[in-house]
Amino acid sequence: MNPRQTGTNQQPQRPDPEHGKSSTTLGFFGALAEIFGVVLMLGIGLSFLMVEMQPNAVAWVAFVIGAVLLVDAIRRLRRIAIGKDRY
């Protein structure tokens, strides 16, 4: 290379504000998906409780999974509301 010719600068001009952040965070959409999961688990649990031939243990497991999803959705929405997570 001639001293008068300069190569292109490979360094970015400004640092990327999204650098280092996970692209898998769902934010608000994750909370909506969890609420949908709660409704789904509630429906599955009720359908297993209504039919006498089905085991009740499946219904109670579905209720527990729904409760865990509901707690996580509330936690996620609270973190978004106070600004700790992005939406």
C-alpha positions as semicolon CSV with decimal commas, in nm:
position;residue;x (nm);y (nm);z (nm)
1;M;0,000;0,000;0,000
2;N;0,117;0,344;-0,085
3;P;0,155;0,574;0,220
4;R;-0,090;0,815;0,058
5;Q;-0,356;0,548;0,028
6;T;-0,538;0,451;0,339
7;G;-0,745;0,141;0,387
8;T;-1,098;0,145;0,511
9;N;-1,140;0,177;0,883
10;Q;-1,270;-0,148;1,022
11;Q;-1,368;0,000;1,358
12;P;-1,731;0,107;1,399
13;Q;-1,782;0,478;1,435
14;R;-2,018;0,445;1,730
15;P;-2,050;0,149;1,965
16;D;-2,356;-0,063;1,902
17;P;-2,607;-0,005;2,186
18;E;-2,744;-0,359;2,137
19;H;-2,400;-0,522;2,169
20;G;-2,393;-0,792;2,433
21;K;-2,769;-0,810;2,481
22;S;-2,943;-1,138;2,426
23;S;-3,160;-1,165;2,119
24;T;-3,373;-1,431;2,286
25;T;-3,545;-1,208;2,541
26;L;-3,914;-1,201;2,466
27;G;-4,016;-0,921;2,699
28;F;-4,384;-0,836;2,679
29;F;-4,456;-1,103;2,419
30;G;-4,314;-1,366;2,652
31;A;-4,552;-1,251;2,924
32;L;-4,844;-1,276;2,682
33;A;-4,733;-1,625;2,581
34;E;-4,715;-1,726;2,947
35;I;-5,066;-1,592;3,010
36;F;-5,185;-1,794;2,711
37;G;-5,013;-2,097;2,864
38;V;-5,193;-2,034;3,194
39;V;-5,528;-2,034;3,015
40;L;-5,431;-2,350;2,827
41;M;-5,323;-2,530;3,145
42;L;-5,643;-2,421;3,318
43;G;-5,847;-2,568;3,034
44;I;-5,652;-2,892;3,036
45;G;-5,686;-2,921;3,413
46;L;-6,060;-2,856;3,408
47;S;-6,116;-3,102;3,125
48;F;-5,934;-3,375;3,320
49;L;-6,134;-3,296;3,634
50;M;-6,470;-3,308;3,452
51;V;-6,424;-3,656;3,307
52;E;-6,447;-3,928;3,571
53;M;-6,237;-4,181;3,379
54;Q;-5,933;-3,950;3,357
55;P;-5,674;-3,936;3,637
56;N;-5,699;-3,631;3,862
57;A;-5,321;-3,616;3,902
58;V;-5,287;-3,484;3,546
59;A;-5,528;-3,202;3,632
60;W;-5,336;-3,105;3,943
61;V;-5,005;-3,111;3,755
62;A;-5,159;-2,884;3,489
63;F;-5,279;-2,646;3,764
64;V;-4,931;-2,636;3,918
65;I;-4,771;-2,564;3,580
66;G;-5,028;-2,291;3,521
67;A;-4,956;-2,137;3,860
68;V;-4,581;-2,135;3,790
69;L;-4,642;-1,971;3,452
70;L;-4,869;-1,711;3,613
71;V;-4,609;-1,622;3,877
72;D;-4,339;-1,590;3,610
73;A;-4,565;-1,374;3,390
74;I;-4,636;-1,141;3,683
75;R;-4,264;-1,123;3,761
76;R;-4,183;-1,047;3,398
77;L;-4,451;-0,776;3,370
78;R;-4,336;-0,617;3,696
79;R;-3,975;-0,605;3,575
80;I;-4,087;-0,446;3,248
81;A;-4,301;-0,192;3,437
82;I;-4,015;-0,076;3,659
83;G;-3,770;-0,065;3,368
84;K;-3,534;-0,350;3,453
85;D;-3,622;-0,543;3,136
86;R;-3,684;-0,427;2,784
87;Y;-4,007;-0,485;2,606
